[in-house]
Amino acid sequence: MTSSAAIRVSRLVHHYGSRQALAEVSLEIESAEIFAFLGPNGGGKTTLFRLLSTLIPIQAGSIEILGFDVARQPAEVRRRIGVVFQAPSLDKKLTVAENLWQHAHLFGLAGAALANRQQEMLERLGLTARAHERVETLSGGLRRRVELAKGMLPRPRLLLLDEPSTGLDPSARSDLWDYLREIRATDQVTIVLTTHLLEEAEKADRLAIMHEGSLVALDTPERLRATVGGDTLSIESDDAAGLAAAIGERFGSRPAVVDGVVRWEQPDGHQWVARLVEAFPGRVQSITLSKPTLEDVFVARTGHRFWHEREEAAVG
């Protein structure tokens, strides 16, 4: 294991009754890295977040954060991390400044040190003019900024964020990521977040793709996309399995059928659109051509579409 790792997870296993939420998960996260756990609901990322933030006990395996064993030294870990939960943790009846003041006292900040740090966070997150407004009057984006200010008040070396873009419009999401990159650069903070948004995971330095409690991919977004290779042709047909077999017979490379859609990876995919329509008249309803994406990586590693999996998990 590298000496610069901020987090080391080794053979982590977790169950909720008979259901396995994590299955032998092992990974390392480097210091001052922006790292994302990507996966559909039910994939295991939220359980992993709760374990990293010391909210639930470790059942099997181990986690080391900033040199401290989470199971044996949870208090030492908590002193050094900031946590921003998906569910709001603000007191809506208090002002922005009062929320920060209340949170700071939990970490022993008081007096001039607290006043200076509070003012610094208000300025850095563009909240100075809102300091004496009640949280209940703020927009979702401004409330998220207050959550971030709370998380950063005690100067954590590690910031954990659970679905940080929840409820934010595109402009607020952009502002959030600008701030995350800023604190990584200026304060050398390690940032770990969970997300089910493919476009958000693309912004991380590295990411881990979770599926049914297992770690199915781990690398930079660029390298993960490169493992797919070629362009992706998604072909709609009344007989997806039959069409996939026919393509294999005709061209020597059989596509996969994923959730009723024929998916075929080919270099220079644009050249194949007309050839497929001409080769199989009446059998092709539509063809979509795309460059490799993180969803293609998910499909290649799991055999399922990312969005379909997430919707099913949400229903179940």
Phi, psi and omega in degrees: 000142183284149184287341183272002183292131174275329180227135173233120178246128184230117171048050183282128179231136178214137179237146165248097187064235180272352182270129179271117181269329177224138184233097174053051182275128177225136178190167174231145176238128186280157175297142179059031178255144169262113189237135182239138167261116182250135176176161176289165174302136183090000182281341179116352186291324180290321176299317179297320177299316181295325178290318179296325182270010176065024181281331179229151183285152176283130179270317179206147185092193183212155174227132174241124180238121178054035177088001181247139177283121186297322182290320185264337185228050184299325181296321178295322178294314184298329179292342189246002182240153169244142184231131174240113185275160176294315177284138181301139180241014182272151171272108187293339180276348177266160176283171177302311182298321180293323176298317180293317180300316181296316181292321182298324181294335177294336181255012176081011177278136181200169174063217184296323180299316179294314181300317181292316182292320179298316180295321179299315182291322178298318180290316184295330181256013176064037185247003185304316182289345182257003189306324185254019175262144177293143182300326183297343180269355186271155174288168179299321179295320179291322177297323179295324177295322178295320176301316179295319178300318176300312183297329183267350183307312184279015181056059181290152173272343178225128178246121179254129181231125180261112180048061189296338183270004180305126176078005182261142174280169184305321180294317180293325177297318179297318178298319179301313183290328174300318181291318180300317179294325180295312183288332174296318183285317187274324185251358181056039179278135171277130184241124180235127182225156171253148178201152170249009181263117182299320182292332177286319179298330179299336185275349182284157174294314175219162179212154175245128177264124182254142177209119178051042175085358182248152174272110186259346178200146181207113178178188174287155177304320182296314181292324178295317178297324182294336180289339181286313177078141175066186174268163179248124175257120177253118190243122176270135181207152175292336180228078185298315182297317180294321179293319179300318178296319181293321177297319178299317180294320186285319189244359173080005179222108187275128178286169174266156173248117184238113179052044175081006179240134176283124179239124186228124179263122182215139171298148179051054185303330182298333180287343184268346184300304181295322181298320180292317180297318180289323183288332184229067183299133178083349183260345180256116178277318178200156176228131175245129180251131180214154172284159181303135179234174176294331175295322176297322176298314179301315179298315182297325184272336187240339184080011180230152173286143184295310185291323177299317179297317183295319181294320179297317181296323181293321179292319183280000000 
